[in-house]
Amino acid sequence: MTLFEIVIGVCLTVLSISIVAIVLFQEGKEQSMGGVVTGGEKDSYLSKHKNRIIDAFLVRWTRVIAITFFVFVILLNMAETFHWFGVS
């Protein structure tokens, strides 16, 4: 194994764990309707839209990390195909 393979492997491991963690933090669509029935929300803007703000943040970062993950996978495969950095 070359240093390049080790670095890309560690990056892919960190990115895959990050994707799993972020997806687990996201709420399902059916869970967000529970506040309508119970009515336990305050009238401030932040309390009404807090779940949507957090979900939008998590969705955005899920996309960024997933795209980065696929770019690293493609980079690793190209390095193996074209024998960059001594990768065979």
Z-matrix of the N, CA and C atoms (Angstrom, degrees):
N
C 1 1.448
C 2 1.527 1 109.32
N 3 1.293 2 113.97 1 137.63
C 4 1.458 3 118.84 2 177.46
C 5 1.516 4 109.98 3 -92.93
N 6 1.299 5 115.24 4 168.95
C 7 1.465 6 120.85 5 178.06
C 8 1.526 7 110.55 6 -62.20
N 9 1.330 8 116.48 7 -37.45
C 10 1.465 9 121.10 8 179.21
C 11 1.530 10 111.01 9 -60.18
N 12 1.333 11 116.87 10 -44.89
C 13 1.461 12 120.64 11 179.33
C 14 1.524 13 111.85 12 -64.18
N 15 1.314 14 116.43 13 -38.85
C 16 1.472 15 120.32 14 179.84
C 17 1.527 16 110.36 15 -65.94
N 18 1.331 17 117.01 16 -45.09
C 19 1.468 18 121.15 17 -178.94
C 20 1.533 19 110.30 18 -63.29
N 21 1.337 20 116.70 19 -46.84
C 22 1.465 21 119.92 20 179.36
C 23 1.526 22 110.42 21 -64.92
N 24 1.326 23 117.72 22 -38.43
C 25 1.465 24 121.22 23 178.07
C 26 1.516 25 112.67 24 -62.75
N 27 1.320 26 116.60 25 -42.14
C 28 1.468 27 120.51 26 177.64
C 29 1.531 28 110.13 27 -66.24
N 30 1.325 29 116.93 28 -42.14
C 31 1.469 30 120.35 29 178.17
C 32 1.529 31 111.23 30 -62.15
N 33 1.328 32 116.98 31 -42.35
C 34 1.465 33 120.40 32 178.97
C 35 1.525 34 111.22 33 -65.11
N 36 1.320 35 117.42 34 -37.87
C 37 1.459 36 120.61 35 177.75
C 38 1.524 37 111.35 36 -64.51
N 39 1.322 38 116.92 37 -45.79
C 40 1.468 39 121.25 38 179.26
C 41 1.526 40 110.44 39 -63.57
N 42 1.328 41 116.95 40 -42.88
C 43 1.465 42 120.28 41 179.60
C 44 1.521 43 111.84 42 -65.84
N 45 1.322 44 118.13 43 -39.62
C 46 1.463 45 119.47 44 179.91
C 47 1.525 46 111.88 45 -67.81
N 48 1.312 47 117.50 46 -38.98
C 49 1.477 48 120.53 47 175.99
C 50 1.526 49 109.75 48 -65.33
N 51 1.333 50 117.16 49 -38.53
C 52 1.465 51 120.89 50 178.57
C 53 1.523 52 111.43 51 -64.30
N 54 1.326 53 117.31 52 -41.62
C 55 1.466 54 120.49 53 179.16
C 56 1.523 55 110.20 54 -62.15
N 57 1.321 56 116.85 55 -45.95
C 58 1.467 57 120.69 56 -179.85
C 59 1.528 58 110.40 57 -61.22
N 60 1.331 59 117.45 58 -44.74
C 61 1.464 60 120.73 59 -178.60
C 62 1.528 61 111.48 60 -64.58
N 63 1.319 62 117.62 61 -43.74
C 64 1.463 63 120.15 62 -178.68
C 65 1.521 64 111.16 63 -67.08
N 66 1.320 65 117.87 64 -39.18
C 67 1.464 66 120.26 65 178.65
C 68 1.524 67 110.26 66 -65.79
N 69 1.324 68 117.82 67 -37.45
C 70 1.462 69 120.04 68 178.59
C 71 1.530 70 112.20 69 -67.85
N 72 1.321 71 118.21 70 -28.40
C 73 1.464 72 121.32 71 178.87
C 74 1.522 73 112.82 72 -76.03
N 75 1.325 74 117.55 73 -20.48
C 76 1.458 75 120.19 74 -177.96
C 77 1.522 76 110.20 75 -74.09
N 78 1.328 77 115.06 76 144.14
C 79 1.454 78 120.75 77 177.07
C 80 1.507 79 109.91 78 -84.77
N 81 1.318 80 115.07 79 151.47
C 82 1.446 81 119.60 80 172.29
C 83 1.520 82 109.68 81 -74.96
N 84 1.313 83 117.86 82 159.27
C 85 1.465 84 121.53 83 -178.60
C 86 1.531 85 111.31 84 -66.82
N 87 1.332 86 118.68 85 -33.83
C 88 1.459 87 120.74 86 -179.12
C 89 1.525 88 112.39 87 -73.80
N 90 1.326 89 118.71 88 -21.83
C 91 1.458 90 121.42 89 -179.94
C 92 1.523 91 111.99 90 -75.83
N 93 1.310 92 118.85 91 -25.31
C 94 1.453 93 120.42 92 -177.17
C 95 1.529 94 112.42 93 -74.46
N 96 1.307 95 118.34 94 -13.40
C 97 1.462 96 121.49 95 179.45
C 98 1.523 97 111.78 96 -84.11
N 99 1.328 98 119.46 97 -8.02
C 100 1.462 99 122.40 98 -178.43
C 101 1.517 100 113.03 99 -63.65
N 102 1.308 101 118.54 100 -31.94
C 103 1.459 102 121.67 101 179.73
C 104 1.513 103 112.82 102 -68.32
N 105 1.310 104 118.53 103 -24.12
C 106 1.458 105 122.09 104 179.21
C 107 1.521 106 109.85 105 -68.71
N 108 1.315 107 117.27 106 -41.06
C 109 1.463 108 121.67 107 -177.85
C 110 1.521 109 110.78 108 -73.83
N 111 1.333 110 117.13 109 -45.30
C 112 1.460 111 119.80 110 -176.10
C 113 1.521 112 112.44 111 -79.10
N 114 1.305 113 118.64 112 -31.84
C 115 1.458 114 122.08 113 176.99
C 116 1.508 115 114.75 114 67.91
N 117 1.296 116 119.39 115 24.80
C 118 1.452 117 122.29 116 -176.39
C 119 1.510 118 114.40 117 -86.41
N 120 1.301 119 119.85 118 25.13
C 121 1.464 120 122.85 119 -175.99
C 122 1.528 121 110.21 120 -98.43
N 123 1.325 122 116.22 121 151.87
C 124 1.459 123 121.22 122 174.41
C 125 1.517 124 109.09 123 -86.04
N 126 1.321 125 116.79 124 176.63
C 127 1.453 126 120.60 125 -176.30
C 128 1.520 127 114.42 126 -95.69
N 129 1.309 128 119.34 127 4.96
C 130 1.462 129 119.65 128 -179.68
C 131 1.529 130 110.06 129 -77.29
N 132 1.332 131 115.31 130 157.12
C 133 1.463 132 120.74 131 -178.75
C 134 1.521 133 110.71 132 -61.62
N 135 1.337 134 117.05 133 -45.27
C 136 1.456 135 120.56 134 -176.64
C 137 1.525 136 111.26 135 -64.58
N 138 1.319 137 117.97 136 -41.00
C 139 1.462 138 119.10 137 -179.17
C 140 1.527 139 111.60 138 -68.93
N 141 1.325 140 116.93 139 -31.33
C 142 1.463 141 119.41 140 178.86
C 143 1.523 142 111.88 141 -75.22
N 144 1.324 143 118.33 142 -33.96
C 145 1.456 144 121.51 143 -172.81
C 146 1.528 145 113.68 144 -112.76
N 147 1.328 146 117.16 145 10.04
C 148 1.457 147 120.71 146 -176.43
C 149 1.527 148 111.45 147 -60.76
N 150 1.326 149 117.61 148 -44.75
C 151 1.460 150 120.33 149 -178.94
C 152 1.518 151 111.74 150 -63.93
N 153 1.331 152 116.56 151 -38.93
C 154 1.464 153 119.40 152 179.34
C 155 1.524 154 111.50 153 -68.35
N 156 1.326 155 117.22 154 -37.20
C 157 1.463 156 121.23 155 178.82
C 158 1.529 157 110.27 156 -65.36
N 159 1.315 158 116.54 157 -45.47
C 160 1.464 159 120.67 158 179.45
C 161 1.523 160 110.58 159 -65.57
N 162 1.332 161 117.62 160 -43.64
C 163 1.462 162 120.61 161 179.44
C 164 1.523 163 111.66 162 -63.31
N 165 1.321 164 117.31 163 -39.91
C 166 1.465 165 120.08 164 178.75
C 167 1.525 166 110.15 165 -64.46
N 168 1.320 167 117.29 166 -40.15
C 169 1.460 168 121.78 167 177.04
C 170 1.528 169 110.94 168 -61.83
N 171 1.329 170 116.57 169 -45.81
C 172 1.462 171 120.44 170 -178.91
C 173 1.528 172 111.65 171 -67.28
N 174 1.324 173 117.23 172 -38.76
C 175 1.467 174 120.47 173 178.20
C 176 1.528 175 110.32 174 -64.06
N 177 1.320 176 116.38 175 -43.29
C 178 1.468 177 120.64 176 179.74
C 179 1.529 178 110.44 177 -60.67
N 180 1.322 179 117.67 178 -46.39
C 181 1.456 180 120.53 179 -178.31
C 182 1.519 181 112.21 180 -71.86
N 183 1.337 182 117.77 181 -29.18
C 184 1.459 183 120.05 182 174.04
C 185 1.518 184 110.28 183 -62.32
N 186 1.319 185 116.64 184 -43.24
C 187 1.466 186 120.53 185 178.48
C 188 1.524 187 111.52 186 -64.00
N 189 1.320 188 116.73 187 -45.59
C 190 1.468 189 120.81 188 -178.53
C 191 1.527 190 110.81 189 -61.97
N 192 1.314 191 117.19 190 -46.41
C 193 1.463 192 120.60 191 -178.24
C 194 1.520 193 110.79 192 -68.79
N 195 1.333 194 118.21 193 -38.92
C 196 1.466 195 120.65 194 178.63
C 197 1.524 196 111.40 195 -64.85
N 198 1.318 197 117.78 196 -42.58
C 199 1.465 198 120.76 197 178.03
C 200 1.529 199 110.32 198 -64.05
N 201 1.331 200 117.20 199 -42.45
C 202 1.465 201 121.04 200 177.64
C 203 1.528 202 110.71 201 -62.29
N 204 1.321 203 116.93 202 -40.77
C 205 1.462 204 121.64 203 178.09
C 206 1.527 205 110.62 204 -59.49
N 207 1.333 206 117.32 205 -48.10
C 208 1.462 207 120.41 206 -179.11
C 209 1.530 208 112.10 207 -67.09
N 210 1.325 209 117.46 208 -34.69
C 211 1.463 210 119.86 209 176.60
C 212 1.528 211 109.93 210 -64.23
N 213 1.324 212 117.75 211 -41.70
C 214 1.462 213 120.53 212 178.38
C 215 1.521 214 111.65 213 -65.60
N 216 1.332 215 117.77 214 -38.86
C 217 1.464 216 120.63 215 177.75
C 218 1.524 217 110.62 216 -64.18
N 219 1.323 218 116.52 217 -44.06
C 220 1.466 219 120.01 218 178.52
C 221 1.523 220 110.35 219 -64.77
N 222 1.322 221 117.70 220 -40.93
C 223 1.460 222 121.52 221 178.34
C 224 1.524 223 111.20 222 -61.90
N 225 1.317 224 117.01 223 -42.53
C 226 1.464 225 120.52 224 178.57
C 227 1.521 226 111.09 225 -64.82
N 228 1.327 227 117.65 226 -42.29
C 229 1.461 228 120.81 227 178.73
C 230 1.526 229 111.72 228 -66.57
N 231 1.317 230 117.51 229 -39.04
C 232 1.464 231 120.08 230 177.33
C 233 1.529 232 110.54 231 -66.42
N 234 1.315 233 117.07 232 -38.37
C 235 1.464 234 120.65 233 178.89
C 236 1.528 235 110.50 234 -63.85
N 237 1.328 236 116.76 235 -38.79
C 238 1.461 237 119.69 236 178.05
C 239 1.526 238 111.15 237 -71.15
N 240 1.330 239 117.51 238 -37.60
C 241 1.460 240 121.04 239 -178.46
C 242 1.518 241 111.85 240 -69.24
N 243 1.315 242 117.71 241 -44.87
C 244 1.459 243 121.87 242 -175.15
C 245 1.535 244 113.32 243 -97.66
N 246 1.338 245 117.01 244 6.16
C 247 1.465 246 123.84 245 176.93
C 248 1.532 247 112.26 246 56.53
N 249 1.331 248 115.66 247 45.94
C 250 1.464 249 120.80 248 173.83
C 251 1.514 250 108.55 249 -75.61
N 252 1.298 251 117.30 250 150.11
C 253 1.463 252 124.88 251 173.16
C 254 1.525 253 112.71 252 55.09
N 255 1.297 254 118.28 253 23.13
C 256 1.462 255 120.89 254 179.32
C 257 1.509 256 113.63 255 77.50
N 258 1.333 257 117.30 256 12.95
C 259 1.464 258 121.04 257 179.21
C 260 1.514 259 107.41 258 -76.38
N 261 1.328 260 117.32 259 131.23
C 262 1.471 261 119.29 260 179.67
C 263 1.505 262 111.91 261 -122.99
